[in-house]
Each structure stands twice: as structure tokens, then as C-alpha cells.
Amino acid sequence: MEDRLLSIEDLILYLGVNRETVYKWVNEKGLPALKIGWLWKFRKADVEKWVDQFAHKRPFADKKKLQRAAEYLINHLTKE
């Protein structure tokens, strides 16, 4: 069931963080959450959208730098 709500335990496993980090993100960083009674629940799609805002999307190194790095590794790894 793809649209089910995630528990905090589900979210901890999904994001690979601890409980304190999840609560901090909810309170300080705006991680979207629903509080149902005393339980915190999370919509996976909302969490993914939130995470995408903070993802560091760095472009790959230019081809010349990548080529030089590859040549360096090949030269140093093949030396006896």
C-alpha cells in the first residue's frame, strides 16, 4: 500500500537517522508530519519532496578533471 502513513520507526529506517533527528527536523526544519493523538505519522511523498529541497545536487566534475583523475589512478595503480 503505497499511500499509507509512515510511523516514526518506518521513517527512521527509511531515512537512516535516529529518533531525535526526526523530531528535530519536524520542529526546526519543517519536516512535514501529522500528529494523530500522540502518534507522529508521515506521508512518504511529502517526506521525499522535503528531502529533495535539501539534497546537494552538485554537477559532476568537468570531463578534463575526471580524465586527469582517471589517468592518475591508472598510472599509480599499475606501477609495480
Helices and strands as residue ranges (DSSP letters): E 5-7, H 8-15, H 19-24, I 25-29, E 34-36, E 39-43, H 44-54, H 63-78
